[in-house]
């Protein structure tokens, strides 16, 4: 009896001296890109059901794959379609960081597209296009907003996250360019002309540059050779047609394009399931190298 007790005491003493091994605690924030709109899959509710309306988190979203690849011990998926970076309402700052979970080791954020009004670009360039000038104007306005209105938003959000999680790895991702960067390419002949493609790409480049310049950690995302115009293995969801948009808006006016996209019918300019896997691959690689 005495020897058993001594063994137990020795075992407990050694356990107390051993380093505590814990797994990754992961928090995923952001907009429809982070939520997985356009990737198909099934609904992925959050821990806050009152925020789930029109969020459209999908089981095939990149945070789900990151969670699996990192074998996390805690995962909180709060990304929501339509979210902006800061301010009141549906923003990362106000809604997704309400009651922030404790002891987070890793945070990913994909946000900014809604802040620059990129939905207006989609509407002008693909859905209700009247002439190319409408698209060029919308893309120019998105670029202007990125360069003038977003720097303070990203620095504020990055600071807020670092205050909440001073020891965590916090990374903001970029957005892939939706169109080929060259004048000539082999792909879908119905894609817009070079002027339109360049204007849309320039708005995304401006957004990525602003994010990179105003946060500590930035993960670039490239879909080079797999843009929305490719006929073979594109990493973007198929183009949303005007008929499908009208159908979605009539049924769910508050969710409109996002609801239809979440069901796999659209999600134009959003990564498909392969695109989400590529996002996850870049993020996991960054995490393991930093």
DRENPA-3360 file (N, C-alpha, C; in nm, 2 decimals, always signed):
BEGIN
1 = XXXXXXXX = +0.08/-0.12/+0.00/+0.00/+0.00/+0.00/+0.09/+0.13/+0.00 ~ +0.19/+0.12/+0.08/+0.29/+0.23/+0.09/+0.35/+0.26/-0.05 ~ +0.40/+0.15/-0.11/+0.47/+0.16/-0.24/+0.37/+0.22/-0.35 ~ +0.25/+0.18/-0.35/+0.15/+0.23/-0.44/+0.13/+0.38/-0.43 ~ +0.12/+0.42/-0.30/+0.10/+0.57/-0.27/+0.23/+0.65/-0.32 ~ +0.34/+0.59/-0.29/+0.47/+0.66/-0.33/+0.47/+0.67/-0.48 ~ +0.43/+0.57/-0.56/+0.43/+0.58/-0.70/+0.33/+0.68/-0.75 ~ +0.22/+0.69/-0.69/+0.12/+0.79/-0.73/+0.17/+0.93/-0.71;
9 = XXXXXXXX = +0.24/+0.95/-0.59/+0.29/+1.08/-0.56/+0.40/+1.12/-0.66 ~ +0.49/+1.02/-0.69/+0.59/+1.05/-0.79/+0.54/+1.08/-0.92 ~ +0.43/+1.01/-0.96/+0.37/+1.03/-1.09/+0.31/+1.17/-1.10 ~ +0.24/+1.21/-0.99/+0.18/+1.34/-0.99/+0.28/+1.45/-0.99 ~ +0.39/+1.43/-0.92/+0.50/+1.53/-0.92/+0.56/+1.55/-1.05 ~ +0.58/+1.44/-1.13/+0.64/+1.45/-1.26/+0.54/+1.52/-1.35 ~ +0.41/+1.49/-1.34/+0.31/+1.55/-1.42/+0.31/+1.70/-1.40 ~ +0.32/+1.74/-1.28/+0.32/+1.89/-1.24/+0.44/+1.96/-1.31;
17 = XXXXXXXX = +0.55/+1.89/-1.32/+0.67/+1.95/-1.38/+0.67/+1.95/-1.53 ~ +0.59/+1.86/-1.59/+0.58/+1.85/-1.74/+0.52/+1.98/-1.80 ~ +0.56/+2.02/-1.91/+0.50/+2.14/-1.97/+0.35/+2.11/-2.02 ~ +0.26/+2.21/-2.00/+0.12/+2.19/-2.04/+0.11/+2.20/-2.19 ~ +0.06/+2.10/-2.25/+0.04/+2.10/-2.40/-0.11/+2.13/-2.43 ~ -0.13/+2.24/-2.50/-0.27/+2.27/-2.54/-0.28/+2.29/-2.69 ~ -0.40/+2.26/-2.74/-0.42/+2.28/-2.89/-0.45/+2.42/-2.93 ~ -0.47/+2.44/-3.06/-0.50/+2.57/-3.11/-0.65/+2.61/-3.08;
25 = XXXXXXXX = -0.67/+2.73/-3.03/-0.80/+2.79/-3.02/-0.82/+2.89/-3.13 ~ -0.91/+2.87/-3.22/-0.92/+2.94/-3.34/-1.05/+3.02/-3.36 ~ -1.04/+3.14/-3.39/-1.16/+3.23/-3.41/-1.16/+3.28/-3.56 ~ -1.27/+3.26/-3.63/-1.27/+3.30/-3.77/-1.38/+3.41/-3.79 ~ -1.33/+3.53/-3.84/-1.41/+3.65/-3.85/-1.41/+3.69/-4.00 ~ -1.51/+3.77/-4.04/-1.51/+3.82/-4.17/-1.65/+3.83/-4.24 ~ -1.64/+3.84/-4.37/-1.76/+3.86/-4.45/-1.80/+3.74/-4.52 ~ -1.87/+3.75/-4.64/-1.92/+3.63/-4.71/-1.80/+3.55/-4.76;
33 = XXXXXXXX = -1.69/+3.61/-4.79/-1.57/+3.52/-4.83/-1.53/+3.43/-4.72 ~ -1.53/+3.48/-4.60/-1.49/+3.39/-4.49/-1.61/+3.30/-4.45 ~ -1.73/+3.34/-4.48/-1.85/+3.26/-4.45/-1.86/+3.14/-4.54 ~ -1.81/+3.15/-4.66/-1.81/+3.04/-4.76/-1.92/+3.06/-4.86 ~ -1.98/+3.18/-4.88/-2.08/+3.20/-4.98/-2.03/+3.16/-5.11 ~ -2.10/+3.08/-5.19/-2.06/+3.04/-5.32/-1.99/+2.90/-5.32 ~ -1.97/+2.85/-5.21/-1.89/+2.72/-5.20/-1.98/+2.60/-5.19 ~ -2.12/+2.62/-5.18/-2.21/+2.51/-5.16/-2.21/+2.46/-5.02;
41 = XXXXXXXX = -2.21/+2.33/-5.00/-2.22/+2.28/-4.86/-2.35/+2.30/-4.79 ~ -2.35/+2.28/-4.66/-2.48/+2.30/-4.59/-2.46/+2.41/-4.48 ~ -2.57/+2.46/-4.43/-2.56/+2.57/-4.33/-2.47/+2.53/-4.21 ~ -2.40/+2.63/-4.16/-2.31/+2.61/-4.05/-2.35/+2.72/-3.95 ~ -2.44/+2.69/-3.85/-2.48/+2.80/-3.76/-2.37/+2.84/-3.66 ~ -2.38/+2.96/-3.61/-2.29/+3.01/-3.51/-2.34/+2.98/-3.37 ~ -2.27/+3.03/-3.27/-2.31/+3.02/-3.13/-2.41/+3.14/-3.10 ~ -2.43/+3.22/-3.20/-2.53/+3.33/-3.17/-2.63/+3.33/-3.28;
49 = XXXXXXXX = -2.74/+3.25/-3.26/-2.84/+3.23/-3.36/-2.91/+3.36/-3.41 ~ -2.91/+3.46/-3.32/-2.97/+3.59/-3.36/-2.89/+3.66/-3.47 ~ -2.77/+3.62/-3.49/-2.68/+3.68/-3.59/-2.68/+3.60/-3.72 ~ -2.75/+3.49/-3.72/-2.74/+3.40/-3.83/-2.82/+3.43/-3.96 ~ -2.92/+3.52/-3.94/-3.00/+3.56/-4.06/-2.91/+3.62/-4.16 ~ -2.91/+3.56/-4.28/-2.84/+3.62/-4.40/-2.69/+3.60/-4.38 ~ -2.64/+3.53/-4.28/-2.49/+3.52/-4.27/-2.44/+3.41/-4.36 ~ -2.52/+3.30/-4.38/-2.49/+3.20/-4.47/-2.35/+3.13/-4.46;
57 = XXXXXXXX = -2.32/+3.10/-4.34/-2.19/+3.02/-4.31/-2.21/+2.88/-4.37 ~ -2.11/+2.83/-4.44/-2.12/+2.71/-4.51/-2.02/+2.61/-4.46 ~ -2.06/+2.48/-4.47/-1.97/+2.37/-4.42/-1.85/+2.36/-4.50 ~ -1.85/+2.42/-4.62/-1.73/+2.41/-4.71/-1.65/+2.54/-4.71 ~ -1.68/+2.63/-4.62/-1.60/+2.75/-4.60/-1.46/+2.73/-4.56 ~ -1.37/+2.82/-4.60/-1.23/+2.79/-4.56/-1.20/+2.78/-4.41 ~ -1.27/+2.85/-4.32/-1.24/+2.83/-4.18/-1.26/+2.69/-4.13 ~ -1.36/+2.62/-4.19/-1.39/+2.48/-4.16/-1.27/+2.39/-4.19;
65 = XXXXXXXX = -1.21/+2.42/-4.31/-1.09/+2.34/-4.34/-0.97/+2.38/-4.26 ~ -0.95/+2.50/-4.23/-0.84/+2.55/-4.14/-0.85/+2.48/-4.01 ~ -0.97/+2.48/-3.95/-1.00/+2.42/-3.83/-0.96/+2.27/-3.83 ~ -0.99/+2.20/-3.93/-0.96/+2.06/-3.94/-0.81/+2.04/-3.96 ~ -0.75/+2.12/-4.05/-0.61/+2.10/-4.07/-0.52/+2.13/-3.96 ~ -0.56/+2.22/-3.87/-0.48/+2.26/-3.75/-0.52/+2.18/-3.63 ~ -0.62/+2.09/-3.65/-0.67/+2.00/-3.53/-0.69/+2.09/-3.41 ~ -0.77/+2.19/-3.42/-0.79/+2.28/-3.31/-0.87/+2.21/-3.20;
73 = XXXXXXXX = -0.85/+2.27/-3.08/-0.93/+2.22/-2.96/-1.05/+2.31/-2.94 ~ -1.06/+2.43/-3.00/-1.17/+2.52/-2.99/-1.18/+2.60/-3.12 ~ -1.30/+2.61/-3.17/-1.33/+2.67/-3.30/-1.46/+2.76/-3.29 ~ -1.45/+2.89/-3.32/-1.56/+2.97/-3.32/-1.57/+3.04/-3.45 ~ -1.68/+3.01/-3.53/-1.69/+3.05/-3.67/-1.80/+3.16/-3.67 ~ -1.75/+3.29/-3.67/-1.84/+3.40/-3.66/-1.86/+3.48/-3.79 ~ -1.79/+3.45/-3.89/-1.80/+3.53/-4.02/-1.94/+3.54/-4.06 ~ -1.98/+3.65/-4.12/-2.12/+3.67/-4.16/-2.12/+3.75/-4.30;
81 = XXXXXXXX = -2.20/+3.70/-4.39/-2.22/+3.76/-4.52/-2.27/+3.91/-4.50 ~ -2.21/+4.00/-4.57/-2.25/+4.14/-4.56/-2.17/+4.22/-4.46 ~ -2.09/+4.15/-4.38/-2.02/+4.22/-4.27/-1.91/+4.32/-4.32 ~ -1.90/+4.44/-4.25/-1.80/+4.53/-4.28/-1.70/+4.52/-4.16 ~ -1.59/+4.61/-4.17/-1.49/+4.60/-4.07/-1.52/+4.65/-3.94 ~ -1.56/+4.78/-3.94/-1.58/+4.85/-3.81/-1.71/+4.93/-3.82 ~ -1.76/+4.98/-3.70/-1.88/+5.06/-3.70/-1.99/+4.98/-3.64 ~ -2.11/+5.04/-3.63/-2.23/+4.96/-3.57/-2.29/+4.87/-3.67;
89 = XXXXXXXX = -2.38/+4.78/-3.62/-2.45/+4.69/-3.71/-2.37/+4.56/-3.74 ~ -2.39/+4.51/-3.87/-2.32/+4.39/-3.91/-2.17/+4.42/-3.94 ~ -2.09/+4.43/-3.84/-1.95/+4.45/-3.86/-1.87/+4.35/-3.77 ~ -1.75/+4.33/-3.81/-1.66/+4.24/-3.73/-1.65/+4.30/-3.59 ~ -1.63/+4.44/-3.59/-1.60/+4.50/-3.46/-1.72/+4.49/-3.37 ~ -1.85/+4.52/-3.42/-1.96/+4.53/-3.33/-2.03/+4.40/-3.30 ~ -2.06/+4.32/-3.41/-2.13/+4.20/-3.39/-2.05/+4.07/-3.37 ~ -1.94/+4.06/-3.45/-1.87/+3.94/-3.44/-1.77/+3.93/-3.31;
97 = XXXXXXXX = -1.74/+4.05/-3.26/-1.66/+4.06/-3.14/-1.74/+4.09/-3.02 ~ -1.87/+4.07/-3.03/-1.95/+4.08/-2.91/-1.93/+3.95/-2.82 ~ -1.90/+3.97/-2.70/-1.87/+3.86/-2.61/-1.76/+3.77/-2.67 ~ -1.64/+3.83/-2.69/-1.53/+3.76/-2.75/-1.49/+3.64/-2.67 ~ -1.46/+3.53/-2.74/-1.42/+3.41/-2.66/-1.28/+3.43/-2.60 ~ -1.25/+3.37/-2.49/-1.12/+3.39/-2.42/-1.01/+3.30/-2.48 ~ -0.89/+3.34/-2.45/-0.77/+3.25/-2.47/-0.76/+3.20/-2.61 ~ -0.78/+3.29/-2.71/-0.77/+3.26/-2.85/-0.62/+3.26/-2.89;
105 = XXXXXXXX = -0.58/+3.16/-2.97/-0.44/+3.15/-3.02/-0.43/+3.20/-3.16 ~ -0.54/+3.19/-3.24/-0.53/+3.22/-3.38/-0.66/+3.28/-3.43 ~ -0.64/+3.40/-3.50/-0.76/+3.47/-3.56/-0.74/+3.49/-3.70 ~ -0.84/+3.46/-3.79/-0.83/+3.50/-3.93/-0.94/+3.60/-3.96 ~ -0.91/+3.69/-4.04/-1.01/+3.80/-4.08/-1.01/+3.82/-4.23 ~ -1.12/+3.80/-4.29/-1.14/+3.84/-4.44/-1.25/+3.94/-4.44 ~ -1.22/+4.07/-4.46/-1.32/+4.17/-4.46/-1.27/+4.29/-4.54 ~ -1.36/+4.37/-4.59/-1.33/+4.49/-4.67/-1.41/+4.51/-4.79;
113 = XXXXXXXX = -1.45/+4.40/-4.85/-1.53/+4.41/-4.98/-1.66/+4.49/-4.96 ~ -1.73/+4.47/-4.85/-1.85/+4.54/-4.83/-1.83/+4.68/-4.79 ~ -1.71/+4.71/-4.73/-1.68/+4.85/-4.69/-1.66/+4.94/-4.81 ~ -1.61/+4.88/-4.92/-1.59/+4.96/-5.04/-1.71/+4.95/-5.14 ~ -1.82/+4.88/-5.10/-1.93/+4.87/-5.18/-1.92/+4.78/-5.30 ~ -1.85/+4.67/-5.28/-1.82/+4.59/-5.39/-1.94/+4.52/-5.45 ~ -2.05/+4.51/-5.37/-2.17/+4.46/-5.43/-2.22/+4.55/-5.54 ~ -2.20/+4.68/-5.53/-2.24/+4.78/-5.64/-2.16/+4.75/-5.76;
121 = XXXXXXXX = -2.03/+4.71/-5.75/-1.95/+4.67/-5.86/-2.01/+4.55/-5.93 ~ -2.05/+4.45/-5.85/-2.11/+4.33/-5.91/-2.23/+4.36/-5.98 ~ -2.32/+4.45/-5.92/-2.45/+4.48/-5.98/-2.42/+4.56/-6.11 ~ -2.33/+4.65/-6.11/-2.31/+4.73/-6.23/-2.24/+4.66/-6.34 ~ -2.15/+4.57/-6.30/-2.07/+4.50/-6.41/-2.13/+4.37/-6.46 ~ -2.22/+4.31/-6.38/-2.27/+4.18/-6.43/-2.42/+4.17/-6.43 ~ -2.48/+4.23/-6.33/-2.63/+4.19/-6.31/-2.72/+4.29/-6.39 ~ -2.70/+4.42/-6.36/-2.79/+4.51/-6.43/-2.71/+4.60/-6.52;
129 = XXXXXXXX = -2.61/+4.55/-6.59/-2.52/+4.63/-6.67/-2.60/+4.69/-6.79 ~ -2.58/+4.82/-6.80/-2.64/+4.90/-6.91/-2.54/+4.94/-7.01 ~ -2.43/+4.98/-6.96/-2.31/+5.01/-7.04/-2.19/+5.00/-6.96 ~ -2.07/+4.99/-7.03/-1.95/+4.97/-6.96/-1.91/+5.08/-6.86 ~ -1.96/+5.20/-6.89/-1.92/+5.31/-6.81/-1.98/+5.30/-6.67 ~ -2.10/+5.24/-6.66/-2.16/+5.22/-6.52/-2.06/+5.13/-6.44 ~ -2.01/+5.03/-6.50/-1.92/+4.94/-6.43/-1.79/+5.01/-6.39 ~ -1.73/+5.09/-6.49/-1.61/+5.16/-6.46/-1.63/+5.26/-6.35;
137 = XXXXXXXX = -1.74/+5.33/-6.35/-1.77/+5.43/-6.24/-1.78/+5.36/-6.10 ~ -1.85/+5.24/-6.10/-1.86/+5.17/-5.97/-1.73/+5.12/-5.92 ~ -1.65/+5.07/-6.01/-1.51/+5.02/-5.98/-1.43/+5.13/-5.93 ~ -1.43/+5.25/-5.99/-1.35/+5.36/-5.95/-1.40/+5.41/-5.81 ~ -1.53/+5.41/-5.79/-1.57/+5.45/-5.65/-1.53/+5.35/-5.55 ~ -1.53/+5.22/-5.58/-1.48/+5.12/-5.48/-1.33/+5.14/-5.45 ~ -1.26/+5.17/-5.55/-1.11/+5.20/-5.53/-1.09/+5.33/-5.45 ~ -1.17/+5.43/-5.47/-1.16/+5.55/-5.39/-1.19/+5.53/-5.25;
145 = XXXXXXXX = -1.30/+5.45/-5.22/-1.33/+5.42/-5.08/-1.22/+5.34/-5.01 ~ -1.16/+5.25/-5.09/-1.06/+5.16/-5.03/-0.94/+5.25/-4.99 ~ -0.90/+5.35/-5.07/-0.78/+5.43/-5.04/-0.81/+5.54/-4.94 ~ -0.93/+5.59/-4.93/-0.96/+5.70/-4.84/-1.03/+5.67/-4.71 ~ -1.11/+5.57/-4.71/-1.20/+5.54/-4.60/-1.15/+5.42/-4.52 ~ -1.07/+5.33/-4.58/-1.04/+5.20/-4.51/-0.92/+5.20/-4.42 ~ -0.82/+5.28/-4.45/-0.70/+5.27/-4.37/-0.72/+5.28/-4.22 ~ -0.80/+5.37/-4.17/-0.83/+5.38/-4.03/-0.91/+5.27/-3.98;
153 = XXXXXXXX = -1.00/+5.21/-4.06/-1.08/+5.10/-4.02/-1.00/+4.98/-3.99 ~ -0.90/+4.95/-4.08/-0.82/+4.83/-4.06/-0.72/+4.85/-3.94 ~ -0.67/+4.97/-3.92/-0.58/+4.99/-3.81/-0.65/+4.98/-3.68 ~ -0.78/+5.03/-3.68/-0.86/+5.02/-3.56/-0.89/+4.87/-3.53 ~ -0.93/+4.80/-3.63/-0.97/+4.66/-3.60/-0.85/+4.57/-3.56 ~ -0.74/+4.59/-3.63/-0.62/+4.52/-3.59/-0.58/+4.55/-3.45 ~ -0.59/+4.67/-3.41/-0.55/+4.71/-3.27/-0.65/+4.65/-3.17 ~ -0.78/+4.65/-3.20/-0.88/+4.59/-3.11/-0.85/+4.44/-3.09;
161 = XXXXXXXX = -0.82/+4.37/-3.20/-0.79/+4.23/-3.19/-0.66/+4.20/-3.11 ~ -0.56/+4.29/-3.12/-0.44/+4.27/-3.05/-0.45/+4.30/-2.90 ~ -0.55/+4.39/-2.87/-0.58/+4.42/-2.73/-0.65/+4.30/-2.67 ~ -0.74/+4.24/-2.74/-0.82/+4.13/-2.69/-0.73/+4.00/-2.68 ~ -0.64/+3.98/-2.78/-0.56/+3.86/-2.78/-0.41/+3.90/-2.81 ~ -0.34/+3.95/-2.71/-0.21/+4.00/-2.72/-0.10/+3.89/-2.76 ~ -0.13/+3.76/-2.73/-0.04/+3.66/-2.76/-0.08/+3.57/-2.88 ~ -0.19/+3.61/-2.95/-0.24/+3.53/-3.06/-0.18/+3.56/-3.19;
169 = XXXXXXXX = -0.18/+3.47/-3.28/-0.15/+3.50/-3.42/-0.27/+3.55/-3.49 ~ -0.26/+3.67/-3.54/-0.38/+3.74/-3.60/-0.35/+3.77/-3.74 ~ -0.42/+3.72/-3.83/-0.39/+3.74/-3.98/-0.51/+3.79/-4.06 ~ -0.49/+3.89/-4.14/-0.59/+3.94/-4.23/-0.56/+3.88/-4.37 ~ -0.66/+3.83/-4.44/-0.63/+3.78/-4.57/-0.67/+3.88/-4.67 ~ -0.61/+3.87/-4.79/-0.65/+3.95/-4.90/-0.76/+3.89/-4.98 ~ -0.79/+3.95/-5.09/-0.89/+3.90/-5.19/-0.82/+3.86/-5.32 ~ -0.86/+3.75/-5.38/-0.80/+3.72/-5.51/-0.86/+3.81/-5.62;
177 = XXXXXXXX = -0.78/+3.83/-5.73/-0.83/+3.91/-5.84/-0.93/+3.82/-5.92 ~ -1.05/+3.88/-5.94/-1.15/+3.80/-6.01/-1.12/+3.77/-6.16 ~ -1.05/+3.87/-6.22/-1.03/+3.86/-6.37/-0.88/+3.83/-6.40 ~ -0.86/+3.78/-6.52/-0.72/+3.77/-6.57/-0.65/+3.90/-6.58 ~ -0.53/+3.91/-6.55/-0.46/+4.04/-6.55/-0.40/+4.07/-6.69 ~ -0.41/+3.98/-6.78/-0.35/+4.00/-6.92/-0.47/+4.04/-7.01 ~ -0.43/+4.11/-7.12/-0.53/+4.15/-7.21/-0.59/+4.03/-7.28 ~ -0.51/+3.93/-7.32/-0.56/+3.81/-7.39/-0.55/+3.70/-7.29;
185 = XXXXXXXX = -0.65/+3.61/-7.30/-0.65/+3.49/-7.22/-0.73/+3.38/-7.29 ~ -0.71/+3.26/-7.25/-0.80/+3.15/-7.30/-0.90/+3.12/-7.20 ~ -1.03/+3.15/-7.23/-1.13/+3.13/-7.13/-1.27/+3.16/-7.19 ~ -1.36/+3.20/-7.10/-1.50/+3.23/-7.13/-1.51/+3.36/-7.22 ~ -1.56/+3.34/-7.34/-1.57/+3.46/-7.43/-1.67/+3.56/-7.39 ~ -1.76/+3.52/-7.29/-1.86/+3.62/-7.25/-1.81/+3.71/-7.14 ~ -1.69/+3.69/-7.09/-1.63/+3.78/-6.99/-1.62/+3.92/-7.04 ~ -1.62/+4.02/-6.95/-1.61/+4.16/-7.00/-1.48/+4.19/-7.07;
193 = XXXXXXXX = -1.48/+4.31/-7.13/-1.36/+4.35/-7.20/-1.25/+4.39/-7.11 ~ -1.14/+4.42/-7.17/-1.02/+4.44/-7.09/-1.03/+4.56/-7.00 ~ -1.10/+4.67/-7.04/-1.11/+4.79/-6.96/-1.19/+4.76/-6.83 ~ -1.30/+4.69/-6.85/-1.38/+4.65/-6.73/-1.31/+4.56/-6.64 ~ -1.24/+4.46/-6.70/-1.17/+4.36/-6.61/-1.06/+4.44/-6.53 ~ -0.99/+4.53/-6.60/-0.88/+4.60/-6.53/-0.94/+4.69/-6.42 ~ -1.05/+4.75/-6.44/-1.11/+4.84/-6.34/-1.15/+4.77/-6.22 ~ -1.21/+4.65/-6.24/-1.25/+4.57/-6.12/-1.13/+4.52/-6.05;
201 = XXXXXXXX = -1.03/+4.47/-6.12/-0.91/+4.42/-6.06/-0.84/+4.53/-5.98 ~ -0.84/+4.65/-6.04/-0.77/+4.76/-5.97/-0.83/+4.80/-5.84 ~ -0.97/+4.78/-5.83/-1.03/+4.81/-5.70/-0.99/+4.70/-5.60 ~ -0.98/+4.58/-5.64/-0.93/+4.47/-5.55/-0.79/+4.49/-5.51 ~ -0.71/+4.53/-5.60/-0.56/+4.56/-5.57/-0.55/+4.67/-5.47 ~ -0.63/+4.78/-5.49/-0.63/+4.89/-5.39/-0.67/+4.84/-5.25 ~ -0.77/+4.76/-5.25/-0.82/+4.71/-5.12/-0.71/+4.62/-5.05 ~ -0.65/+4.53/-5.13/-0.54/+4.45/-5.07/-0.43/+4.53/-5.02;
209 = XXXXXXXX = -0.39/+4.64/-5.10/-0.28/+4.72/-5.06/-0.31/+4.80/-4.92 ~ -0.43/+4.84/-4.91/-0.47/+4.91/-4.79/-0.47/+4.81/-4.67 ~ -0.52/+4.69/-4.69/-0.52/+4.60/-4.58/-0.37/+4.57/-4.54 ~ -0.29/+4.54/-4.64/-0.15/+4.51/-4.61/-0.08/+4.62/-4.53 ~ -0.11/+4.74/-4.57/-0.04/+4.85/-4.51/-0.09/+4.89/-4.37 ~ -0.20/+4.84/-4.33/-0.26/+4.88/-4.20/-0.28/+4.77/-4.10 ~ -0.23/+4.65/-4.13/-0.24/+4.55/-4.03/-0.10/+4.49/-4.01 ~ -0.08/+4.41/-3.91/+0.05/+4.36/-3.88/+0.08/+4.24/-3.97;
217 = XXXXXXXX = -0.02/+4.15/-3.99/+0.00/+4.03/-4.06/-0.10/+4.02/-4.18 ~ -0.05/+4.00/-4.30/-0.14/+4.00/-4.42/-0.10/+3.87/-4.50 ~ -0.21/+3.80/-4.53/-0.19/+3.68/-4.62/-0.24/+3.70/-4.75 ~ -0.16/+3.72/-4.86/-0.21/+3.74/-4.99/-0.27/+3.61/-5.05 ~ -0.37/+3.63/-5.13/-0.44/+3.52/-5.19/-0.44/+3.53/-5.34 ~ -0.39/+3.43/-5.41/-0.39/+3.44/-5.56/-0.46/+3.33/-5.62 ~ -0.55/+3.36/-5.71/-0.62/+3.26/-5.80/-0.56/+3.27/-5.94 ~ -0.44/+3.31/-5.96/-0.38/+3.32/-6.09/-0.40/+3.20/-6.17;
225 = XXXXXXXX = -0.46/+3.22/-6.29/-0.49/+3.11/-6.38/-0.62/+3.03/-6.35 ~ -0.69/+3.08/-6.25/-0.81/+3.01/-6.21/-0.92/+3.12/-6.18 ~ -0.91/+3.23/-6.25/-1.00/+3.34/-6.23/-1.14/+3.30/-6.28 ~ -1.23/+3.40/-6.27/-1.37/+3.38/-6.30/-1.40/+3.35/-6.45 ~ -1.31/+3.39/-6.53/-1.32/+3.38/-6.68/-1.28/+3.24/-6.73 ~ -1.22/+3.16/-6.65/-1.16/+3.03/-6.69/-1.27/+2.93/-6.71 ~ -1.26/+2.86/-6.82/-1.36/+2.75/-6.85/-1.32/+2.62/-6.78 ~ -1.19/+2.60/-6.75/-1.14/+2.48/-6.69/-1.09/+2.51/-6.55;
233 = XXXXXXXX = -1.14/+2.45/-6.45/-1.11/+2.46/-6.31/-1.10/+2.60/-6.26 ~ -1.20/+2.68/-6.27/-1.20/+2.81/-6.21/-1.21/+2.80/-6.06 ~ -1.16/+2.89/-5.98/-1.17/+2.88/-5.84/-1.28/+2.98/-5.78 ~ -1.34/+3.04/-5.88/-1.46/+3.13/-5.84/-1.59/+3.06/-5.88 ~ -1.69/+3.10/-5.81/-1.83/+3.05/-5.84/-1.87/+3.10/-5.97 ~ -1.96/+3.03/-6.04/-2.01/+3.07/-6.17/-2.08/+3.21/-6.16 ~ -2.10/+3.27/-6.28/-2.16/+3.40/-6.29/-2.31/+3.39/-6.26 ~ -2.35/+3.49/-6.17/-2.49/+3.49/-6.14/-2.57/+3.57/-6.24;
241 = XXXXXXXX = -2.67/+3.50/-6.30/-2.75/+3.56/-6.41/-2.85/+3.65/-6.36 ~ -2.90/+3.75/-6.44/-3.00/+3.84/-6.40/-3.13/+3.77/-6.36 ~ -3.17/+3.66/-6.43/-3.29/+3.59/-6.39/-3.28/+3.53/-6.25 ~ -3.17/+3.48/-6.21/-3.15/+3.42/-6.08/-3.15/+3.53/-5.97 ~ -3.10/+3.64/-6.01/-3.10/+3.75/-5.91/-3.24/+3.80/-5.89 ~ -3.32/+3.82/-5.99/-3.46/+3.86/-5.98/-3.54/+3.76/-5.89 ~ -3.51/+3.63/-5.92/-3.58/+3.52/-5.84/-3.54/+3.53/-5.69 ~ -3.42/+3.55/-5.66/-3.37/+3.56/-5.52/-3.43/+3.68/-5.45;
249 = XXXXXXXX = -3.43/+3.80/-5.52/-3.47/+3.92/-5.46/-3.62/+3.92/-5.43 ~ -3.70/+3.85/-5.52/-3.84/+3.85/-5.50/-3.88/+3.76/-5.38 ~ -3.80/+3.66/-5.36/-3.83/+3.56/-5.25/-3.78/+3.61/-5.11 ~ -3.66/+3.67/-5.11/-3.60/+3.71/-4.99/-3.53/+3.85/-5.01 ~ -3.61/+3.96/-5.01/-3.55/+4.09/-5.04/-3.44/+4.13/-4.95 ~ -3.44/+4.09/-4.83/-3.33/+4.14/-4.73/-3.21/+4.06/-4.75 ~ -3.22/+3.94/-4.81/-3.10/+3.86/-4.82/-3.05/+3.85/-4.97 ~ -3.15/+3.86/-5.06/-3.13/+3.87/-5.21/-3.01/+3.78/-5.26;
257 = XXXXXXXX = -2.91/+3.84/-5.31/-2.81/+3.77/-5.38/-2.74/+3.67/-5.28 ~ -2.72/+3.71/-5.16/-2.65/+3.62/-5.07/-2.72/+3.49/-5.04 ~ -2.85/+3.49/-5.03/-2.93/+3.37/-5.00/-2.91/+3.28/-5.12 ~ -2.93/+3.33/-5.24/-2.92/+3.24/-5.36/-2.78/+3.19/-5.37 ~ -2.68/+3.27/-5.35/-2.54/+3.23/-5.36/-2.51/+3.12/-5.26 ~ -2.57/+3.13/-5.14/-2.54/+3.03/-5.03/-2.59/+2.89/-5.07 ~ -2.69/+2.89/-5.16/-2.74/+2.76/-5.21/-2.67/+2.70/-5.33 ~ -2.56/+2.77/-5.36/-2.48/+2.72/-5.47/-2.52/+2.76/-5.61;
265 = XXXXXXXX = -2.62/+2.85/-5.62/-2.66/+2.89/-5.75/-2.59/+3.01/-5.81 ~ -2.52/+3.08/-5.72/-2.45/+3.20/-5.77/-2.32/+3.22/-5.69 ~ -2.32/+3.34/-5.63/-2.20/+3.38/-5.55/-2.09/+3.43/-5.64 ~ -2.13/+3.50/-5.75/-2.03/+3.56/-5.84/-1.93/+3.64/-5.76 ~ -1.80/+3.63/-5.81/-1.69/+3.69/-5.74/-1.65/+3.62/-5.61 ~ -1.72/+3.51/-5.57/-1.69/+3.44/-5.45/-1.62/+3.31/-5.48 ~ -1.53/+3.27/-5.40/-1.46/+3.14/-5.42/-1.55/+3.02/-5.42 ~ -1.54/+2.93/-5.51/-1.61/+2.80/-5.50/-1.55/+2.71/-5.40;
273 = XXXXXXXX = -1.58/+2.59/-5.40/-1.53/+2.50/-5.30/-1.38/+2.48/-5.31 ~ -1.33/+2.48/-5.44/-1.18/+2.47/-5.46/-1.11/+2.59/-5.41 ~ -1.18/+2.71/-5.45/-1.12/+2.83/-5.40/-1.11/+2.84/-5.25 ~ -1.21/+2.79/-5.18/-1.20/+2.79/-5.03/-1.09/+2.70/-4.98 ~ -1.07/+2.59/-5.05/-0.96/+2.50/-5.02/-0.82/+2.57/-5.04 ~ -0.81/+2.65/-5.14/-0.69/+2.73/-5.17/-0.67/+2.83/-5.06 ~ -0.77/+2.90/-5.02/-0.77/+2.99/-4.91/-0.71/+2.92/-4.78 ~ -0.77/+2.81/-4.75/-0.73/+2.73/-4.63/-0.58/+2.69/-4.64;
281 = XXXXXXXX = -0.54/+2.65/-4.76/-0.40/+2.61/-4.78/-0.30/+2.72/-4.75 ~ -0.33/+2.84/-4.80/-0.25/+2.96/-4.78/-0.24/+3.00/-4.63 ~ -0.36/+2.99/-4.56/-0.37/+3.03/-4.42/-0.29/+2.93/-4.33 ~ -0.31/+2.80/-4.36/-0.24/+2.70/-4.28/-0.09/+2.71/-4.30 ~ -0.05/+2.73/-4.42/+0.09/+2.74/-4.45/+0.15/+2.86/-4.37 ~ +0.08/+2.98/-4.37/+0.12/+3.09/-4.30/+0.13/+3.06/-4.15 ~ +0.03/+3.00/-4.10/+0.03/+2.97/-3.95/+0.15/+2.89/-3.91 ~ +0.18/+2.79/-3.99/+0.29/+2.70/-3.96/+0.43/+2.76/-3.98;
289 = XX = +0.43/+2.86/-4.06/+0.56/+2.93/-4.08/+0.58/+3.05/-3.99 ~ +0.48/+3.09/-3.92/+0.50/+3.20/-3.83/+0.47/+3.17/-3.68;
% end
